[in-house]
Amino acid sequence: MKKITKLGVLLFAGALTFTGCADRFLDEPAPTEAVSESVIFGSRTGVEAYISGIQRRARAQFTATDAGGVNSLYFARTIKGNDFIHATSWWSFDYANDNREPTYRRTVFTWQFPYYMINQTNTLINGVEASDLSEIDKAELSAQGKALRAFYYFQLAQEFQLTYAKDPDAPAPPIYTDLSLTGNPMSTLREMYKLIVDDLTFAVANLDNSRLGKSYVNAQVANGLLARVYLVMENWEGAELAAHNAYGGDVNAALAPNAYKDGFGDINNPEWIWGLPQSDDQSNYYYNAPSAFVDLVNPAYNNVFVNSNFSDTFSETDARNTFFNTGYSGFRSVGTSKFTFAFDSDIVVMRTPEMILMEAEAKFRQGDQLGAHELLYALQLNRDPQAVKSTNSGAALEEEILLERRKEMYGEFGVEWFDARRLQRGIQRTPNHRIVMDLAPNDKAFYLKIPQREIDANDNIDDSVNANR
């Protein structure tokens, strides 16, 4: 029998072992990895403190500078596209789209980190459901756990298989809803997405917009996640409704163009739906992608530049135009001040403009071109008072919406890669890149191989899993 060593099936025993003061744990809800199960699930306050620990881990230093947390997953996707150009050092293999072999750090991290977090959410969900908490508390706290579990399974689905629309029955990573020391077999995308949708619909039904802070899940976050998932599944009606509910339906009320140039380091930005807060005493320091890499002014790595072909698509009066001439030549000629690096720079995970543009795209896919155009222009005019409404329709309107997604969310979560995957389009780099390459639609470079550690540890998975991957 194989020895189970992977994080995908290890118990998170540390969180359930009492080594500290229970009273202090409850009085000061802060990240912890050492407190008893009875304290955690004995009160709502205890569970909320446990959730605080989960969210602290989402941005912590997991294994390496390019393998830190949610932000590392997002930035690895960002750097694989055409809009950003990487110079040297960390992320070089991601930039080359050559970081997918079974023993590589990117592959191992991208498997282990989501499963580590899934184990935490399973502990949360099962502990809450077995507790003596009120039914209202059980529903609300389980809903937070299920939304987080869905988020991390969605990351696995994005990274270890092609898009859902390509083949819903394609092999996908194993599914765990309980803590286990036995490795499960591979699932299918259909099975994984069913769990994701079930978890998120439960969350939407059992949460409202209240929460302890913007790092916690509420109905707005759950709807935003559901909209992303439905977009990938091409459930356009579902995506439209979820996205609309996530931002509230009032475009101008959901946007704050004057805050766009504030450095994207403050979770209190009114456009941020969900983020991960940093502080000087709980910082991930130089792990903080994108700011530590994209910011060319403050001292960090300073080695990511902007493709001039992309920056040229912005008007001078667009609030999102954060670009400047670096004084260098070649691919280093354009930088962006969108992200300001500091040890306490918060990390953005989800914003309102993404929801507006998802609603616009979903309307377009369902034949409501007028509605899509009106939403798109409302956002464009909010960002640029000199914006002129286009006359685009059909394929040209589709391209305008997709370009607007890139212009709105560059550097945040890999929107260019995300859209190329789900629409089976591929990515073509322009000749001014340091590494020029084209990814064909459904190219193997869009997904990773199964880690060798998983194969070695799991009796239900063998080397054949990577055949033809």
N, C-alpha and C positions, 0 to 999 in steps of 0.2 A: 504494500500500500504506500502511496506517495505521502510524504510528510507535508502537512498543511502549514505553509509558512507565509502565504500571501495575505496582505492586508484585506483583500476582498472577503475573507471569511474569518478573520480574527475577532475575538470578543474585545469590546472596549471595556475591559475589566477595571481599568484605572479609575473611570468615572464612578464606579460603583463600589469602590473600596474606601472605607472611612479612615482618613488619616488626619483630618483637620477638625476645626470647630464648626459644628452644625449651625449654631446661633449666628456666628459671624458670616457664614455662607448665605444665610437668609437675609441678614441685615444689609449686606453689601453684595448684591447680585453682580458677580464678576466672573470672568472665565476661570474654570477650575478643572482639574482632572483627578480630584481625589475627594470624594464625599459619598456617603452611603446612599443606597437605593431608597431606603425609607425616608431620608431627608429630601431627596430630589422629588420623589413622587408623593410625598405626604402633604404637599400644599401647592397652590398655584404659584406662589412666590418661588418655591424650590424648582419647579419645572421651568419657569421663566429664567432663572439663573442658569439652568442647564442649557437652555436655548442660547443664552448669551455666550456660553462656552463654545457651542457649535459655531456661532457666527464669528467668534474670535479666531477659531481655527480656519475659517474660510479665507482669511487674509494673512495667516501667519507664515513663517518660514518653514516650508514643508521639508524640502531636501536640498535645494540649491537656488541660486539667484534666478535662474530661468524656470524654476519648478517650485514656486512659492505658494500659490493658492489659486483662487478663482481668477485673479488678475493675470496669472501666468498662462492659464488656459486661454484667456481672451487674447493676450498679446501675441502668443504663438500663432494664432489665427490671423491677426492683423498683419503680421510681418510676412505672411505667405503670399500676399497679393501683389497688386501693381501700384497702389497709391502711396506706399511707404517704401523707402530704400534703406537697407541696413548696411552699415559700413563694416564693422569688425566685431569680434568678441562674442559675448552671449547672444543667442538667437541666430547665430550664423547658419546652423544646419536647418533651422526652421525656415529661414529666409531662402535657403536653397531648395526647400521642399524635399529634403533628403534626410529626414529624421524619424524614420518609421520602423526601423528594424527591431526585432523582439528584445534585444538587450540594451537598446539605447535609453538614455535617461528620459527623453521626452515620452517615449512609449510607456515606460514603467511608471513614471509620475502620472501620466494622464489616465492610467488604469487605477493605480493605488489611491490617489487622492480622492477621486469620486467615491470609490468603494469605502474608504475610511470614513468619509462624510455620510455615506448611506448607512453604515453601521451605527453612527451616532443617531441618525434619524429613526432607524428601526428601534434602537434602545428607547428613544423618546416616545414614539408612537405606542409601542407595546407596553411600556411602563405606565403611560397615561391611561391606556385602555384597561389595564389591570388594577388601577388605583381606586381609592375611595373618594376621589374628587367628585364634584357635582357633575351632572350630565352636561351642563352648559360649559363648564371648564374643560371637561373631557373633549367635547366637540371642537372647541376653539383651539386648544393646545394640540390635539391630534391633527387638526387642519394645518397648523403651522408646520408640524413635522412632515405631513404628507406633501405639502408644497415644496419643502426643501428636498425631500427624497425625490420628487419628480424632477426638480431642477438638476440634480446630479445624475439621475438616470438619463436625462436628456443630453447631458454632456457626453456620457458614454455612447449613446446612440449616434451623436454627431461625429465622434472621433474614431469609432471602430467598425463602421460600415458606411456604405454609400447611402444616399438619401432615401427616405421612406417611399417616395413616389417611384423610385427606380425598381424596387422589389420589396414589398412589405414582408415577404417570407424569407428574406436573406438572413443568414446567421447574425446574431447579436450577442453581446456579453451576457453572462449568467445573471439571473434575477434572484435576489434575496429579499424577503420581507421579514425574516426572523434572523437573529444571530445564529451562526452555524459554524461548526468546525469541519464540515464536509463541503467540498467544492461541488457546486451544481454544474450541470452541462450548459452549453451555449443555448441561448434562447433564440427567438426570432425578433425582427423589428416589430412585427405585428403584436407580439406578446408584450414587448417592452413598452411600446406606445400605448397599449391598452392600460397598463399599469400607470403610466404617466398621466394619461387623460383622466383615468378614474381618480387618481390622487388630487389632481388639480380641480376637477369639478367638485369633489368633496370640499376642498379648501374654499373655493368660491362660494359654495352654499353655506359654509359655516363660519365665515369671517366677515367682519365689517371693515371700515377704514380706520378704526382705532388701532393703536399699537404703542409700544414703549418707546420706539424711536425708528428712524429710517433704515436701520440695519435689520429690522424684524419684518416678517411677512404679514401682510394684511390682505384684504380683498383686492386692493389695487394691484399689489404685486402678483397675487395669484392669477388675476385676469391677464396681466401682462405676460406672465409665463405661458398661460394657456393660449394666448394669441400667437406667441412665437411657435409653439408646438403645432397649432392648427395651420399656421402658414407653411410649415414644412410638410404637413400631411395633405396640404391643398384642400383643407376644409375651409373654404373662403367665407361661408356664412358664419361659421363659428369664430373665425379669426376677426371678422368685422365686429361682431358683438363684443367679444372679449376685449379687443383693443379699444373700442369706444368706451366701455365701462372702466378701463384702466386709466384713461386720462380725463374722463368726465364729460366729453362731448363738446366742450367749449374751447375752441382752438386757442384764442388769445388769452383766456384765463389760465390755460395750461402751460403757457410759454412765457419766458422772461429773457428776451434777446439781450438786454443790457448785462445780464449775468454771464453771457457766453464767454467773455474774455477775462473772466476772473481767475483763470488758472485751473479750473476743474479739480479743485482740491478741497472743496467744502461741501459736506453732505447736506448742509442747509440750503443749498441752491434750490430754488423753488421748482425747477424742472426735474430734479432727481426724484424718481419714484423709489429707488432702492439703492443703497450704497453700503460700503464698509468703512467705518470710521477709524482713523488713526489718531494716536496721541504720542507725545514724546516718550512716555514710559511704556507704551505698547505699540511700538512702530515695527514695521517690517523693513525699515531702513532702506538699503539699496536694492532690496527685492522689489521695490515698488514700481512695477511696470504699470502703465506706460511712462509715467512722469520721469523716472530715473534715467530713461533711455531717450525719450523724445525731447525733453527740455534741454536746449543747447546753451543755456545761460547759467543756471545754477549747477554747482559741482556735483556730478554723478558720472554716468557712463557717456552720455552725450553723443550717441553714435547712430541715431536714426534720423533720416532726412525725408523730405516730402518730394514726391514725383512732381516736377514742374508741370507736366501735362494735366495733373489733377488740380494743382493750385490755380492753374489758369482758368478753370471752369467757374471760379468765384468772381463776382463783381467786386469793385472796390468798396461799395456801400453795404455789402453783406456782413452782418454781425459775426458770421462764422469765419470770415476771412482773417485768420490769425497768422498768415504767412509772411516771411521776411527773407530778404537776401542775406545769406550767411557770410558773403565775401569770399567763399570758396568757389572753385570751378567744378564742372562736371556734375555728377549725381549729388554732390554735397552742397549744391548752390541754394537750395530752398529749405528753410526750417519752419517750425510752427511753435507758437507760444501758447497753444491751446492748453497744454498741461504744464503746470509749474511744480517742480520737484521740491519737496521738503519732507523731513521725517514724519511730519504730521499731516501730509497730504492725504485726504480721504480718497477712496476708490469708488468710481461710479460703476454700477451694475446695470441699471435700467433707468431710462428717462422718458418723459412724456412725448417728445417729438417722434420717437420710434413708434409709439402707439398710433399717433395721428397718421403717419405714413403707412403703417400696416392697415389701418382702416381704409385709407385711400386705395392701396393696392387691392385689398379684398373687394372693394366696390368695383374696381376696374375688372377684376377677374370674373365678376358676376354680370358684367355687361352694363353697369351703371357708370359710364364714362363721364357723364356730366357731374355726378356726385363726387367721383374720384378727382376730377379736375378742380372742382370748387375747394375741396379739402386741401389739395396740393397747393393751390394758389394762396389760400389763406395762410398756410405755413410760410410760403415763400415771401409773402408780403410782410408777415410778422418779422422775418429775418432781414429783409431788405426793403426799406420804404420806397426804393426806386424799381422794385420788381415789376416786370411786365408779364401779364398773363399770356401764356403761349396759346397757340391754336392747335396744339398737337392732339391727335386721336389715334386709336389703334396702337400699332407697334411703337410709334413715336412717343405716345403718352406713357406706355409701359416703360420705355427706356428713360423717360424723364423722371418717373417715380423712382426707379432704381438708382439713378444718378443722385437724386435728392437724398436717398437713404445714405449713400456714401458721403455726400457733402455734410449731412447732419451729424453722422456718428463716426467719423473717421477717428481711428485710434482707440475706440472704446471697447468693442467686443469682436472685431473681425467681421464687420458687416459685409465687406466685399466677398470674403471667403464663404460666409454663411449663405449669401444669396447665390453665388456661383454653384455651390453644392446643391442647394434645394431645387434650383431651376435647371440643373444638369447642363450648365453653360460652359464651364471651363473658365480659365483666367489667362489672358494674354498680356504679357509684360511688354512695355515699350522699350526701344533700344537704348534709352538713357539709364537703364538699370545697371547696377554692378554685376548682377547675374541675370542675363536675359534668358527667359524660358517661357514656354507655353504649357499650360495644363489643359488637356483635352477634356471635354465633358465626361464625367464619371471616371476621371483619371485615378489610378491607384494611389497617387500622392495625396488625394483628398481624405484618405483614412489610414489608420495605423495597423500594424500587425499585432497579434495577441502576444503579450509579454512572455518570454521564456520562463520567468518565475511562476507564472500562472500554469503553464503547461507542466512544469516540473512538480507543482504542488497539487494539482487537481486530477484525481483519478478519472474524471469524466471528460477531460480535454487532453488531446495528444498533439504531436507535431503536425498532423495532417490539417489542423485548423488553419495553418498559415499557407497551405497549398494554394497557389494562384492568387494570393493576396498581394 
